[in-house]
Amino acid sequence: MKILLLEWKSYCVPDIIEAFSEAGHDVTTRTCQEMTERNNPKFEQILHKELEQHHYDIVFTFNFFPIVSQSCTHEKVLYISWVYDNPLVTLYSCTVINPYNRIFLFDYHTYEYFHTQGITTVFYLPLCANTNRLCKESVNTVVPHDISFVGSLYTEPKQRLYDKLSKIDNYSKGYLDALTMIQAHIDGDFFLEKALTDSLLSAMQKVCPVTPNRDGAETPAYIYAQYFLGRRATAIARTDILNQLSKNNDVVVYTHENCHDILPNAIYGGKIDYYDTMPSVFHNSKINLNITLKTIQTGIPLRAWDILGCGGFLLSNFQQELCEYFIPGEDFIYYESIDDATEKAAYFLTHENERKEIAHNAFEKIAASHTFHHRVQTMFDLL
């Protein structure tokens, strides 16, 4: 088939191109940041012209974009999107029901929600890893550390949406602080949206009003819970466990901004490149932490696949689908609390053979069943 791949600085583009090509498909790539906008007539004209002139069978993107869906529906071209972010507010666009959509969701809980709402354009497809690429890039380019964490701490200014609620009344502020603190230390259930009462929503709207998109069905409760409170809970969870682990261990944190003020005992590793450096970090660290964004309710985040896909040892919070695709204690280790994470980290730092065997087990399973080649095959089988 003839595939037009539209990319927007998304991860895994080389991996999916390789998988499409090896499956016999002809792939053309275009970079277009404009597709992230909900309305851009100029981009729509360009895309319409591209589709008319080249007669593509499929348009593909990572994540779902309403403006692409509209163009594909107009031109009667199949639009395949594979979502690896959660939350993703564009999934609540009215365009999600367009008949030419085939939307693959990595989080089963999210898939189940849309499926039970009668949305027939959504499918479940977990993420994966390109073990061949990750192995090639897992060379000794970084100094080995005992424990590594790669990712946002959600303490960067652009992530701190919760701060916009600082002028809310004292009662509501105390209530929201308590909710996010509890959510920070609970895995396996995201309850924040359900906990927002009408009075809380009214108080939040007074100090920081949010309005759903004109073409969207998302609610203010969804936006506040997923983007304001969920990020705050994740920030608490990540800083708490990293602070505890770094008291007595060599912990390096690779993140966007210097974290010394909030993680005084950790080593700031800086921001690293996803392709050039990150695989080496995972391969050469004794323990790699996955502390899942709280809004990812059941799915395996891309970061966990990346760790396992280059033979890294994974210590993760509990995630339902991790336990469905891999065996705890055999392929990875999960913790149930900060104290549990501390104890397990101490154990595996001193049991090298066991640690290496667990990492190797997971790598072999991914190479055998969970690569981009496997996912592309599943994708087209479902189509």
KOLTI-209766 format. One record per residue (C-alpha): residue number from 1; residue in one letter; x, y, z. Coordinates in nm, 4 decimals, decimal comma, always signed. Layout:
<lokols>
NUM; A; X; Y; Z $
...
</lokols>
This chain:
<lokols>
1; M; +0,0000; +0,0000; +0,0000 $
2; K; +0,0984; +0,3619; -0,0491 $
3; I; +0,1286; +0,5344; +0,2898 $
4; L; +0,1675; +0,9035; +0,3696 $
5; L; +0,3252; +0,9410; +0,7148 $
6; L; +0,2754; +1,2822; +0,8724 $
7; E; +0,5132; +1,3530; +1,1607 $
8; W; +0,5306; +1,6290; +1,4200 $
9; K; +0,8518; +1,5628; +1,6195 $
10; S; +0,6965; +1,2394; +1,7385 $
11; Y; +0,8934; +0,9444; +1,8722 $
12; C; +0,9378; +0,6137; +1,6872 $
13; V; +0,8967; +0,7505; +1,3348 $
14; P; +1,2062; +0,5644; +1,2001 $
15; D; +1,0809; +0,2463; +1,3689 $
16; I; +0,7359; +0,2512; +1,2118 $
17; I; +0,8763; +0,3490; +0,8688 $
18; E; +1,1102; +0,0504; +0,8833 $
19; A; +0,8253; -0,1816; +0,9816 $
20; F; +0,5939; -0,0506; +0,7081 $
21; S; +0,8681; -0,0782; +0,4465 $
22; E; +0,9695; -0,4318; +0,5433 $
23; A; +0,6026; -0,5305; +0,5236 $
24; G; +0,6088; -0,4227; +0,1590 $
25; H; +0,4450; -0,0803; +0,1851 $
26; D; +0,5614; +0,2365; +0,0097 $
27; V; +0,6079; +0,5158; +0,2678 $
28; T; +0,6333; +0,8901; +0,2055 $
29; T; +0,7088; +1,1160; +0,5035 $
30; R; +0,6060; +1,4769; +0,5497 $
31; T; +0,6835; +1,6949; +0,8515 $
32; C; +0,3965; +1,9261; +0,9409 $
33; Q; +0,3607; +2,0884; +1,2806 $
34; E; +0,0464; +2,2614; +1,1510 $
35; M; -0,1586; +1,9449; +1,1905 $
36; T; -0,1496; +1,9920; +1,5689 $
37; E; -0,3889; +2,2868; +1,5240 $
38; R; -0,7635; +2,2262; +1,5369 $
39; N; -0,8279; +2,4618; +1,2489 $
40; N; -0,5845; +2,5624; +0,9747 $
41; P; -0,7414; +2,6139; +0,6286 $
42; K; -0,4022; +2,6604; +0,4623 $
43; F; -0,2768; +2,3245; +0,5895 $
44; E; -0,6018; +2,1567; +0,4868 $
45; Q; -0,5564; +2,2861; +0,1316 $
46; I; -0,1996; +2,1557; +0,1199 $
47; L; -0,3039; +1,8140; +0,2516 $
48; H; -0,5994; +1,7896; +0,0125 $
49; K; -0,3673; +1,8657; -0,2786 $
50; E; -0,1140; +1,6063; -0,1579 $
51; L; -0,3826; +1,3383; -0,1296 $
52; E; -0,5362; +1,4188; -0,4675 $
53; Q; -0,2067; +1,4227; -0,6561 $
54; H; -0,0410; +1,1126; -0,5124 $
55; H; -0,3379; +0,8804; -0,4499 $
56; Y; -0,2318; +0,7445; -0,1117 $
57; D; -0,4119; +0,4456; +0,0341 $
58; I; -0,3388; +0,5386; +0,3950 $
59; V; -0,2394; +0,8422; +0,5989 $
60; F; -0,0612; +0,7567; +0,9257 $
61; T; +0,0217; +0,9642; +1,2356 $
62; F; +0,1305; +0,8995; +1,5895 $
63; N; -0,1550; +1,0405; +1,8004 $
64; F; -0,4872; +1,1531; +1,6564 $
65; F; -0,5373; +1,4854; +1,4789 $
66; P; -0,8882; +1,6117; +1,3900 $
67; I; -0,7652; +1,8261; +1,1012 $
68; V; -0,6072; +1,5193; +0,9353 $
69; S; -0,9202; +1,3143; +0,9977 $
70; Q; -1,1361; +1,5748; +0,8258 $
71; S; -0,9116; +1,5865; +0,5203 $
72; C; -0,8953; +1,2086; +0,4910 $
73; T; -1,2719; +1,1802; +0,5223 $
74; H; -1,3162; +1,4412; +0,2492 $
75; E; -1,0777; +1,2536; +0,0180 $
76; K; -1,2027; +0,9056; +0,1274 $
77; V; -0,8547; +0,7975; +0,2374 $
78; L; -0,8031; +0,5655; +0,5350 $
79; Y; -0,6541; +0,7498; +0,8340 $
80; I; -0,4588; +0,5325; +1,0797 $
81; S; -0,3460; +0,6925; +1,4039 $
82; W; -0,1587; +0,5176; +1,6833 $
83; V; -0,1955; +0,6995; +2,0134 $
84; Y; +0,0883; +0,6902; +2,2664 $
85; D; -0,0122; +0,9868; +2,4831 $
86; N; -0,2684; +0,9846; +2,7607 $
87; P; -0,4464; +1,2150; +2,8164 $
88; L; -0,5117; +1,3212; +2,4587 $
89; V; -0,7896; +1,5760; +2,4381 $
90; T; -0,8233; +1,5418; +2,0592 $
91; L; -0,9853; +1,2012; +2,1139 $
92; Y; -1,2899; +1,3945; +2,2336 $
93; S; -1,3207; +1,5756; +1,9025 $
94; C; -1,6403; +1,5035; +1,7133 $
95; T; -1,4167; +1,3948; +1,4243 $
96; V; -1,3294; +1,0747; +1,6120 $
97; I; -1,6363; +0,9065; +1,4581 $
98; N; -1,5369; +0,9852; +1,0997 $
99; P; -1,5762; +0,6584; +0,9070 $
100; Y; -1,2261; +0,6583; +0,7565 $
101; N; -1,0588; +0,6688; +1,1016 $
102; R; -0,8776; +0,3695; +1,2442 $
103; I; -0,7570; +0,4859; +1,5862 $
104; F; -0,5282; +0,2516; +1,7818 $
105; L; -0,5065; +0,3189; +2,1566 $
106; F; -0,2254; +0,1844; +2,3763 $
107; D; -0,4185; +0,2109; +2,7032 $
108; Y; -0,6896; -0,0543; +2,7312 $
109; H; -0,8890; +0,1476; +2,9837 $
110; T; -0,9169; +0,4347; +2,7350 $
111; Y; -1,0061; +0,1969; +2,4519 $
112; E; -1,2728; +0,0338; +2,6671 $
113; Y; -1,4271; +0,3715; +2,7511 $
114; F; -1,4668; +0,4765; +2,3869 $
115; H; -1,5725; +0,1293; +2,2771 $
116; T; -1,8516; +0,1137; +2,5345 $
117; Q; -1,9695; +0,4554; +2,4131 $
118; G; -2,0366; +0,2971; +2,0745 $
119; I; -1,7334; +0,4478; +1,8979 $
120; T; -1,6507; +0,1897; +1,6309 $
121; T; -1,3392; +0,3616; +1,4948 $
122; V; -1,1180; +0,2749; +1,7953 $
123; F; -0,9014; -0,0343; +1,8455 $
124; Y; -0,6626; -0,1524; +2,1147 $
125; L; -0,2940; -0,1853; +2,0273 $
126; P; -0,0192; -0,1739; +2,2922 $
127; L; +0,3090; -0,0013; +2,2199 $
128; C; +0,6324; -0,1930; +2,1575 $
129; A; +1,0067; -0,1546; +2,0990 $
130; N; +1,2527; -0,1764; +1,8117 $
131; T; +1,5004; -0,4149; +1,9750 $
132; N; +1,7386; -0,4083; +1,6778 $
133; R; +1,7766; -0,0303; +1,6848 $
134; L; +1,7935; -0,0103; +2,0616 $
135; C; +2,0694; -0,2709; +2,0752 $
136; K; +2,2772; -0,0876; +1,8147 $
137; E; +2,2416; +0,2399; +2,0044 $
138; S; +2,3071; +0,0892; +2,3488 $
139; V; +2,6804; +0,1560; +2,3288 $
140; N; +2,8902; +0,2845; +2,6175 $
141; T; +2,8334; +0,6583; +2,5655 $
142; V; +2,7284; +0,7381; +2,9235 $
143; V; +2,8799; +0,6796; +3,2648 $
144; P; +2,7033; +0,3819; +3,4260 $
145; H; +2,4900; +0,4551; +3,7332 $
146; D; +2,3115; +0,2452; +3,9903 $
147; I; +1,9651; +0,3943; +3,9348 $
148; S; +1,8450; +0,6105; +3,6457 $
149; F; +1,5253; +0,7954; +3,5691 $
150; V; +1,4538; +0,9519; +3,2301 $
151; G; +1,1565; +1,1820; +3,1848 $
152; S; +0,9754; +1,4945; +3,2934 $
153; L; +0,9318; +1,5644; +3,6630 $
154; Y; +0,6236; +1,7728; +3,5762 $
155; T; +0,7724; +2,0545; +3,7820 $
156; E; +0,8708; +2,2615; +3,4774 $
157; P; +0,6784; +2,5919; +3,4493 $
158; K; +0,4793; +2,4802; +3,1425 $
159; Q; +0,3646; +2,1657; +3,3247 $
160; R; +0,2531; +2,3390; +3,6429 $
161; L; -0,1074; +2,4029; +3,5490 $
162; Y; -0,2055; +2,3312; +3,9075 $
163; D; -0,0436; +2,6607; +4,0075 $
164; K; -0,3164; +2,8403; +3,8129 $
165; L; -0,5574; +2,7300; +4,0872 $
166; S; -0,3531; +2,8927; +4,3661 $
167; K; -0,6085; +3,1715; +4,4244 $
168; I; -0,8958; +2,9316; +4,4827 $
169; D; -1,0714; +2,9512; +4,8215 $
170; N; -0,8920; +2,7853; +5,1134 $
171; Y; -1,1394; +2,5001; +5,1604 $
172; S; -1,1294; +2,3981; +4,7941 $
173; K; -0,7510; +2,4353; +4,7826 $
174; G; -0,7081; +2,2089; +5,0839 $
175; Y; -0,9443; +1,9541; +4,9333 $
176; L; -0,7619; +1,9523; +4,5984 $
177; D; -0,4226; +1,9304; +4,7709 $
178; A; -0,5421; +1,6255; +4,9629 $
179; L; -0,6864; +1,4595; +4,6519 $
180; T; -0,3665; +1,5007; +4,4509 $
181; M; -0,1517; +1,3820; +4,7415 $
182; I; -0,3599; +1,0650; +4,7768 $
183; Q; -0,3600; +1,0040; +4,3997 $
184; A; +0,0180; +1,0459; +4,3935 $
185; H; +0,0593; +0,7363; +4,6069 $
186; I; -0,2064; +0,5158; +4,4468 $
187; D; -0,1397; +0,3086; +4,1353 $
188; G; -0,3959; +0,1134; +3,9359 $
189; D; -0,6842; +0,3590; +3,9744 $
190; F; -0,7208; +0,7188; +3,8589 $
191; F; -1,0020; +0,8652; +4,0669 $
192; L; -0,9471; +1,2408; +4,0380 $
193; E; -1,2121; +1,3098; +3,7734 $
194; K; -1,4752; +1,1169; +3,9688 $
195; A; -1,3841; +1,3087; +4,2859 $
196; L; -1,4529; +1,6529; +4,1407 $
197; T; -1,7865; +1,7722; +4,2780 $
198; D; -1,9950; +2,0465; +4,1212 $
199; S; -1,8867; +2,2893; +4,3949 $
200; L; -1,5177; +2,2137; +4,3325 $
201; L; -1,5598; +2,2571; +3,9587 $
202; S; -1,7387; +2,5864; +4,0144 $
203; A; -1,4571; +2,7091; +4,2394 $
204; M; -1,1934; +2,6118; +3,9812 $
205; Q; -1,3845; +2,7784; +3,6999 $
206; K; -1,3878; +3,1043; +3,8966 $
207; V; -1,0084; +3,1306; +3,9210 $
208; C; -0,9031; +2,9510; +3,6008 $
209; P; -1,1931; +2,8940; +3,3604 $
210; V; -1,1599; +2,6228; +3,0975 $
211; T; -1,3773; +2,5840; +2,7922 $
212; P; -1,4084; +2,2685; +2,5826 $
213; N; -1,3123; +2,2970; +2,2167 $
214; R; -1,5989; +2,3943; +1,9886 $
215; D; -1,5780; +2,0599; +1,8105 $
216; G; -1,5105; +1,8642; +2,1291 $
217; A; -1,7060; +1,6625; +2,3838 $
218; E; -1,4490; +1,6881; +2,6648 $
219; T; -1,5806; +1,8229; +2,9944 $
220; P; -1,4205; +2,0741; +3,2317 $
221; A; -1,3886; +1,7884; +3,4844 $
222; Y; -1,1837; +1,5898; +3,2311 $
223; I; -0,9536; +1,8834; +3,1592 $
224; Y; -0,8970; +1,9731; +3,5242 $
225; A; -0,8428; +1,6131; +3,6344 $
226; Q; -0,6238; +1,5007; +3,3459 $
227; Y; -0,4136; +1,8101; +3,2849 $
228; F; -0,4156; +2,0114; +3,6092 $
229; L; -0,4451; +1,7547; +3,8873 $
230; G; -0,3003; +1,4485; +3,7139 $
231; R; +0,0262; +1,6238; +3,6369 $
232; R; +0,0494; +1,7564; +3,9913 $
233; A; -0,0043; +1,4064; +4,1347 $
234; T; +0,2620; +1,2688; +3,9003 $
235; A; +0,5072; +1,5404; +4,0060 $
236; I; +0,4574; +1,4462; +4,3707 $
237; A; +0,4951; +1,0738; +4,2992 $
238; R; +0,8155; +1,1190; +4,0993 $
239; T; +0,9900; +1,3628; +4,3314 $
240; D; +0,8960; +1,1660; +4,6439 $
241; I; +1,0374; +0,8343; +4,5245 $
242; L; +1,3465; +0,9901; +4,3659 $
243; N; +1,4230; +1,1819; +4,6845 $
244; Q; +1,3900; +0,8665; +4,8915 $
245; L; +1,6046; +0,6531; +4,6606 $
246; S; +1,8751; +0,9177; +4,6232 $
247; K; +1,9349; +0,9378; +5,0001 $
248; N; +2,1417; +0,6202; +4,9969 $
249; N; +2,1928; +0,5393; +4,6280 $
250; D; +2,3642; +0,6732; +4,3184 $
251; V; +2,0603; +0,8156; +4,1345 $
252; V; +2,0843; +1,0156; +3,8131 $
253; V; +1,7852; +1,2034; +3,6752 $
254; Y; +1,7751; +1,2883; +3,3052 $
255; T; +1,5162; +1,5605; +3,2688 $
256; H; +1,4513; +1,8953; +3,1018 $
257; E; +1,5615; +2,1370; +3,3751 $
258; N; +1,8116; +2,1329; +3,6589 $
259; C; +1,6405; +1,9511; +3,9447 $
260; H; +1,8862; +2,0171; +4,2270 $
261; D; +1,6418; +2,2348; +4,4219 $
262; I; +1,3794; +1,9605; +4,4449 $
263; L; +1,6113; +1,6567; +4,4324 $
264; P; +1,9175; +1,7738; +4,6294 $
265; N; +2,0774; +1,4285; +4,6585 $
266; A; +2,0244; +1,3174; +4,2988 $
267; I; +2,2616; +1,3757; +4,0077 $
268; Y; +2,1197; +1,5946; +3,7320 $
269; G; +2,1999; +1,4252; +3,4010 $
270; G; +2,0465; +1,6885; +3,1764 $
271; K; +1,8136; +1,6379; +2,8840 $
272; I; +1,9162; +1,3459; +2,6611 $
273; D; +1,8410; +1,2534; +2,3026 $
274; Y; +1,5793; +0,9810; +2,2562 $
275; Y; +1,7757; +0,8039; +1,9830 $
276; D; +2,1430; +0,8778; +2,0474 $
277; T; +2,1781; +0,8603; +2,4242 $
278; M; +1,8712; +0,7201; +2,5969 $
279; P; +1,9271; +0,3537; +2,4963 $
280; S; +2,2785; +0,3705; +2,6374 $
281; V; +2,1442; +0,5047; +2,9678 $
282; F; +1,8944; +0,2199; +2,9970 $
283; H; +2,1424; -0,0477; +2,8953 $
284; N; +2,4175; +0,0676; +3,1290 $
285; S; +2,2150; +0,1523; +3,4389 $
286; K; +2,1754; -0,1214; +3,6959 $
287; I; +1,8142; -0,0164; +3,7657 $
288; N; +1,5844; +0,1922; +3,5438 $
289; L; +1,2792; +0,3540; +3,7000 $
290; N; +0,9419; +0,3850; +3,5338 $
291; I; +0,7063; +0,6103; +3,7311 $
292; T; +0,3995; +0,6225; +3,5095 $
293; L; +0,2048; +0,9408; +3,4464 $
294; K; -0,1023; +0,8986; +3,6675 $
295; T; -0,3453; +0,9547; +3,3816 $
296; I; -0,2218; +0,6393; +3,2046 $
297; Q; -0,4592; +0,4083; +3,3827 $
298; T; -0,3688; +0,0576; +3,2658 $
299; G; -0,1384; +0,0833; +2,9632 $
300; I; +0,2348; +0,0241; +2,9354 $
301; P; +0,3981; +0,3624; +2,8666 $
302; L; +0,6529; +0,3965; +2,5889 $
303; R; +0,9310; +0,4562; +2,8425 $
304; A; +0,8844; +0,1081; +2,9923 $
305; W; +0,8992; -0,0524; +2,6457 $
306; D; +1,2178; +0,1435; +2,5691 $
307; I; +1,3843; +0,0247; +2,8893 $
308; L; +1,2978; -0,3405; +2,8358 $
309; G; +1,3658; -0,3238; +2,4615 $
310; C; +1,7342; -0,2465; +2,5059 $
311; G; +1,7911; -0,5050; +2,7763 $
312; G; +1,7557; -0,2685; +3,0704 $
313; F; +1,6353; -0,3769; +3,4133 $
314; L; +1,2954; -0,2231; +3,4909 $
315; L; +1,1653; -0,1218; +3,8337 $
316; S; +0,8174; +0,0197; +3,7812 $
317; N; +0,5073; +0,1246; +3,9652 $
318; F; +0,2198; -0,1223; +3,9293 $
319; Q; +0,0610; -0,1053; +3,5844 $
320; Q; -0,2072; -0,3605; +3,5016 $
321; E; -0,0982; -0,4294; +3,1449 $
322; L; +0,2664; -0,4740; +3,2426 $
323; C; +0,1485; -0,7699; +3,4492 $
324; E; -0,0560; -0,9026; +3,1571 $
325; Y; +0,2244; -0,8972; +2,8999 $
326; F; +0,5154; -0,9731; +3,1312 $
327; I; +0,5659; -1,1760; +3,4481 $
328; P; +0,6535; -0,9795; +3,7630 $
329; G; +0,9682; -1,1162; +3,9222 $
330; E; +1,0679; -1,2879; +3,5990 $
331; D; +1,0698; -1,0053; +3,3419 $
332; F; +1,0500; -0,6904; +3,5559 $
333; I; +0,9884; -0,5789; +3,9133 $
334; Y; +0,7110; -0,3552; +4,0368 $
335; Y; +0,6864; -0,1697; +4,3651 $
336; E; +0,3763; -0,1007; +4,5736 $
337; S; +0,5026; +0,1902; +4,7827 $
338; I; +0,8068; +0,4110; +4,8286 $
339; D; +0,9368; +0,1861; +5,1040 $
340; D; +0,8839; -0,1182; +4,8826 $
341; A; +1,0729; +0,0504; +4,5967 $
342; T; +1,3596; +0,1306; +4,8327 $
343; E; +1,3836; -0,2281; +4,9560 $
344; K; +1,3655; -0,3787; +4,6087 $
345; A; +1,6223; -0,1358; +4,4694 $
346; A; +1,8619; -0,2267; +4,7504 $
347; Y; +1,8108; -0,5976; +4,6866 $
348; F; +1,8656; -0,5905; +4,3106 $
349; L; +2,1654; -0,3599; +4,3314 $
350; T; +2,3404; -0,6377; +4,5210 $
351; H; +2,2095; -0,9338; +4,3184 $
352; E; +2,3638; -0,8753; +3,9780 $
353; N; +2,3052; -1,2175; +3,8210 $
354; E; +1,9370; -1,2172; +3,9120 $
355; R; +1,9012; -0,8616; +3,7887 $
356; K; +2,0635; -0,9395; +3,4542 $
357; E; +1,8554; -1,2549; +3,4063 $
358; I; +1,5306; -1,0640; +3,4611 $
359; A; +1,6322; -0,7937; +3,2112 $
360; H; +1,7324; -1,0592; +2,9568 $
361; N; +1,4006; -1,2440; +2,9940 $
362; A; +1,2001; -0,9328; +2,9089 $
363; F; +1,4242; -0,8459; +2,6156 $
364; E; +1,3777; -1,1917; +2,4640 $
365; K; +0,9989; -1,1671; +2,4954 $
366; I; +0,9908; -0,8286; +2,3252 $
367; A; +1,2193; -0,9425; +2,0426 $
368; A; +0,9985; -1,2474; +1,9878 $
369; S; +0,6537; -1,0886; +2,0088 $
370; H; +0,6465; -0,7122; +2,0684 $
371; T; +0,8369; -0,5268; +1,7971 $
372; F; +0,7066; -0,2754; +1,5445 $
373; H; +0,6962; -0,5547; +1,2870 $
374; H; +0,4577; -0,7486; +1,5094 $
375; R; +0,2408; -0,4434; +1,5721 $
376; V; +0,2170; -0,3512; +1,2034 $
377; Q; +0,1064; -0,7056; +1,1282 $
378; T; -0,1592; -0,6847; +1,3996 $
379; M; -0,2666; -0,3441; +1,2743 $
380; F; -0,3306; -0,4668; +0,9235 $
381; D; -0,4920; -0,7884; +1,0462 $
382; L; -0,7421; -0,5751; +1,2382 $
383; L; -0,8019; -0,3552; +0,9351 $
</lokols>
